[in-house]
């Protein structure tokens, strides 16, 4: 690890990102023809476009608290990590519901900031192949600025987990990593999407050279980071290449598992097959939560990856990013067995 804070910690993990309420809608493939942008990934839209998309849905969408770092923080809290969150909520009923959801999961809500605006929302359009196409209106979350971020936001936190979407605002991302490092936090970043990597490649490499403890990437993101490897499926080599910067590289390859590299270590993490894949929303975030739990508990890389694989597999069996209450007891049994 690159940083260390020997003072007592109030929190094991602070998530940093946009507290977004997800609107989940199962749609036919043909519906995507009415939505600007390509299938898959995430595109930012304005409030008018959000209302237009929602108005065309055949059924009212299901509502669940989301956001990449938010999903990871909630699952980390459910696993038992002392967890808090840094992001900006709005002042509407959606914001109140988000705060309530985070607290109910066991997270601390004292570090949320607020704005006199509507809360962020993301409509997740889920096609029959279980692929999700996301269109996001950031609302209040978009107004979080670098001047609002300081060391005090991270004091007492052992580890900061940053969602890649934050990198669309490099000044804000710089303020976050600087404040987290100054407070003694270790850092992880989930690259979030290939669009993020394409927009922020220089920033990512600068921070990798400075020191990031854990980096999460999926197939599209790792190929966007190393475009000279596009078309090559040797994810073990790509994981090693990412780990050459000095941290831990976790390359998630969906139903085919993952590769984890750190120093001289390289491990294949076997997938856990899901009987039925209903929705992939949040699966990578759940995987990251499981891995970070093991990482922060001092587990081996294979054990941390195994818990990540279990959470990711459970997530895709349900609509939305939240793992149902009824599943956590058996997940805790596995965590105890892996420790």
N, C-alpha and C positions, 0 to 999 in steps of 0.2 A: 504494500500500500504506500501511497505517496505522502499521506498526511496522517497525523495522529493527535488526538486530544485526550490527555490523561485525566481531565477533570470529570467529575460525575456527569452523566447525561440524563436529562429528563426524558428524552426521546431517542429511540433507536434509529428512526427513519423520518425524514421530512420529504414529502412529495412536493414537487414544484411544477406547476403547469396551469392549465386552464380548467376550472371546475365547470364542466359542460354537462348539461342534462341531455341525455340521448333520447331521441324519438325513434323507436324501432318499428319498421314497417316491412312486412313481407309483400313483395311485388312481383309481377311477371316480368320476364326479360324485356318485353316490349315497353314497359314503363320507362326504362332508362333512355329510350329514344326521345323522351320529352324533357330530359334533364341535361343541361349543358355540361360538357366535360366527359372524359372517358370513364368506362366502368372500372370500379376498384379505386383504391386510394382515397384521398381527401382533397376537396376544393373549398376554399372560403367563399361564402356568398353573403349578400346583404339581407336585411330583414324582409324586404319585399319579395325577394326570390325564395326565402324560406317559407313565407306564407303561401306563395304560389304552389310550391311543391307539396306542402301539407294539404292544401285545399284539393289537390288532385288525387289524393289517396282514397281508395275505396273504403277503408276502415280507419278509425282513429288509431294513431300509433300508440304502442306501449311506451311508457315513460320510465326511465331508469337513470340514476346518476351515473355519469361516465367521465370521459376525459382520460387520456392515456395514463398520466401520472396519478390521477384520481383513482382509476381502476386498480393500479398497482398498490397504492396506499391503502385502499379499502381491504384488499385481500391480505396485505401484510398485517393489518390490524386484526383481521379475523384469525390469522395464524398465531397471533399473540405478541407481535412486535408493538412497542409503544410508538405510536405513529401520529404525526401531525401533517399539516398541509399549508403551503404558501401559494395563493392564487387569489384572484379577485372575483367575488360574487356580485350579483346585482342586488336590487332592492325590491324584487317582486316575489310572488308566491313560488316561482320556480327556484329562486335562490334559497328561500326558506326551506323548501323540500330537500334541496341538495345538502344544506347544512345539517338538517335532521338525519338524513340518510348516513352521512359521514359519521356523525356522533353515535348513531345506533349501531354502527359496525365496530365501534370501539375506538374510533379516531378522535383526536383532540381538534376542536374547531377554532381555537383561540387565535390562530395566525392567519386566518382568512382576512383579506382586505375587502372593502365594499365600495361600490359606486352607485350613484343614483340613476341607474340604467337597467334595462332588461338583462336577465342572466343569459349566459351563453347557452346555445342549443345546437345539437347536431342531429340531423335526420339521417338515419342509417337505413338504406334501401337494400333489403336482403332478397336476393333472387333465388330461384329454386335450386341452384347449384351451391347454395350457402355462402356465396360471395357477398360481401357488403360494399356498397358504394356510399361514401359519406360526403355530405354537404353541410358545412358548419358556418353558423352565424355567431361570431365571438362576443358580440354585445359588450357587457361590462368587462369581461376578461381581457378584451383587447386594449383597455385603457390602463392596464398595469404598466407603469413606466419605470425606467432605471432609477429615477430619483426617489422612488418609493421603497427601494430595496436597500437594506443595510445589514451589517453584521448581526444586529439584534434579532433579525428574523431567523437566524440560524443558531444563536447561542443555545447551548444545551442539547443540540442535536448531534448525534454521532455520524449519521450518513445522510446525504442529500441525493435524492433520485430525481433526475430532470427529464422531462419529456422532450422529444426532439422537435415538436411543433413550436417550442419556444424559440428555436433557432431562426425562425422567420423574422424575428426581431433581434438582430445581433447585439444591439446596444443593451437590451434587456438581458439577453443571455450572458453577456460579459459581466453585467452587474451581479447577476445571480451567482455565477461561478466564483467571482472575486470575493463576494461576501461569504459564501459557503466555505471557501478555503481559509479566509481570515478567521472564521469561527472555529476552524479545526475539523471541519467535516471531511470525510471521504466522499467520493463522488461516483455516481453512475449516470449514464445517459442511454436512453432508448432512442435509437435513430428515427423511429416512428414511421417513416415512409420514404420511398425513393425520391419523392418531390422535395422533401426536406434535405436529403443528401445532395441532390443536384443544386439546390439553392444555397447551401451552406458548407460546401466541401472544404473551402479554405479555412473557415472557422473551425470545423471539426478537426482538421489536421493540426492546426495551431494548438488546440486544446489537448489533443492526444500527445503532442510533444511536451506540453507543460505537465500533463499527468492527469489521466482519468482512470479511476480504479477498476470500473467495470463498464464495458460497452456492449449493448444488446443490438443485434441486427438480424433481419430476416434475409431470405434469399435475394429479394429485389434490392434491399438496402445495401447489402455487402457488395453486390455487383455494381451498384451506382457509386459506391465508395472507391472501388477498384475497377474502373471501366475496362482496363486492359484484360480483365479476366472474364468479361461477358461471354457467355456461351460455354464456359467451362463449369462443370458441376463438382469440382473438387473442393468441397466446403471445408475439409480439414486443412487444406493449404491456405484457404482464405482466412480461416480462424487464426492460424499461426501468423499470417501476415499482419492481421490486426493486432495480435498480441505482441508483436515486435516492438510496439510503442511502450511496452512496460506494464500494462494492466492486464486484466482478464477479459478475454473476448468470448462472447456467447453468441454463436451463430445459429439461429433457429430455422429449421427447414420443415416446418409444419408437420404433416403426417409422417415424415421421415425422421423425426427426432431433432437432434441438435449436435453441434460440435462445440466443445469448450477448450480453450487454450490459455495457458498462463506459463510464462517462462519455458521450461523444458517439458511441461505437461501438455498432453493432448488427449482428450477423452471424447468418445462417441457416446451420446446420451440416447438410449433407445426410446422410441416413442411408446406411448400407451394408447392403444387403439380405442376409439370411441365407438360404441355400438351404432350410434347414429349421429351425424353431424348436422345440427340444426342451424347454427349461426356461429361464424368465426369471430364476431365482434368481441374484442377484449381478450382473446386467447393469448396473444403475445404478452399483454400486460399481466395476466394471471401467471404466465410462465416466469416472468421477471420477478413477481412477488415471491414465488416459491424459491427461486434461486437466491434472491437477496436474503430471505429468511435464513437459509442455510449458510450463506456467505457471512452474514453478521453473527451467526452462532459459532463460526469457526469450523464448519463442516468441510469435508473434502469436496473437491469439484464434482465428482460423480454423484455424491449424495445430494448436493445442492441442486444439481441438474435433474436428478430423479424426482425431487419434490416439485421442481418447476414443470416437468413433464406431466406429473399427475394433475396439477392445477390447470394447465393448458388443456389437457384432455377432458377434464370435467367441464370446463367453461364452454367448449363447443357443443356440448350436449343440451344446452339450454338457450333460450332466446335472451340476448343481451349479455353484458359483460359480468353480471353478478352470479356467483355460484350460490345456489339455494342453501338456505339454513340447514336443511336436512342432510347435506353432504359434508358438513364441516367436521362432524364427529369422526368419521372414517378418515378424513384427511389428517386430523390430529393424531390418530393412531399411527398412520404412516410416518408422520414427522417424528414421533417418539421412536419408532423403529429405526429410522435413518440416523438419529442423533448419536 
